[in-house]
Amino acid sequence: MKVRRLPSAVLAVALGASVLAGAAPAFAAPRTGAAVAAGGWPTPDWYLQGPYQTLAACDVAYEDAAQSGLYTGLVGCHWFRGGGPYMPGYYYEVYIP
């Protein structure tokens, strides 16, 4: 029987995807844009909130959203380059299943 070897990058991506699929969203991740896919668009069930002209204004809105308790997941403020219906600016992301 032949055993195929997968390149480590392919294996890491496959393993990472399976782990993320089973993981619950983090509540308050740091300003990493973790819910933004590699192409720069939010992943399914994650929605951009904004745009805000300054990081400080985005932080205020993010803290308000965190205190409201309406969302099961939040990702902190980060710069989004814009595209499609979204204008460039600072956004935070919310998880709505």
C-alpha positions in Angstrom: 0.0 0.0 0.0 1.3 3.5 -0.9 1.3 6.2 1.7 1.1 9.7 0.3 2.9 12.4 2.1 1.2 15.8 2.2 3.4 18.9 2.2 3.5 20.4 5.7 1.8 23.6 4.6 -1.2 21.7 3.2 -1.4 19.6 6.3 -1.3 22.7 8.6 -4.0 24.5 6.6 -6.3 21.3 6.7 -5.6 20.9 10.4 -6.2 24.5 11.2 -9.5 24.6 9.3 -10.8 21.6 11.1 -9.8 23.0 14.5 -11.4 26.4 13.7 -14.6 24.7 12.4 -15.2 23.2 15.8 -14.1 26.1 17.9 -16.5 28.6 19.4 -15.7 32.3 18.6 -13.6 34.2 21.0 -15.3 37.0 22.8 -12.7 39.7 22.8 -9.8 39.0 20.5 -7.2 41.6 20.2 -6.8 43.9 17.2 -5.8 41.2 14.8 -8.7 41.0 12.4 -8.9 37.3 13.2 -12.3 36.9 11.6 -11.2 38.5 8.3 -10.2 35.9 5.7 -6.9 36.0 3.9 -8.6 37.9 1.0 -9.6 40.7 3.4 -13.3 39.8 3.6 -15.1 38.7 6.8 -15.7 35.0 7.1 -19.3 33.8 7.3 -21.3 34.8 10.3 -18.8 37.6 11.1 -19.9 41.1 10.2 -18.0 44.4 9.9 -19.2 47.3 12.0 -18.1 50.7 10.9 -16.4 52.5 9.3 -14.9 54.8 11.9 -12.4 57.5 10.9 -10.2 57.0 13.9 -9.1 54.1 16.0 -10.3 55.9 19.1 -13.8 56.3 17.8 -13.8 52.6 16.8 -12.6 51.6 20.3 -15.5 53.5 21.9 -18.0 51.7 19.7 -16.3 48.4 20.3 -16.4 48.8 24.1 -20.1 49.8 23.8 -20.8 46.6 21.8 -18.9 44.5 24.3 -20.8 45.9 27.3 -24.2 45.4 25.6 -23.8 41.6 25.6 -25.7 41.3 22.3 -23.0 39.4 20.5 -21.5 36.0 21.1 -18.2 37.1 19.6 -16.2 40.3 19.0 -13.0 41.1 17.2 -11.3 44.4 18.2 -10.8 47.3 15.9 -8.6 47.0 12.9 -8.0 48.9 9.6 -9.9 47.6 6.6 -8.7 48.7 3.2 -12.3 48.9 1.7 -13.9 47.2 -1.2 -17.3 46.1 -2.3 -19.9 47.8 -0.1 -17.3 48.7 2.6 -15.5 52.0 2.6 -11.9 52.2 4.0 -11.7 52.8 7.7 -11.5 51.2 11.1 -14.0 48.4 11.8 -14.7 45.9 14.5 -16.4 42.6 13.9 -19.3 40.9 15.5 -20.3 37.2 15.4 -24.0 36.6 14.6 -24.7 32.8 14.0 
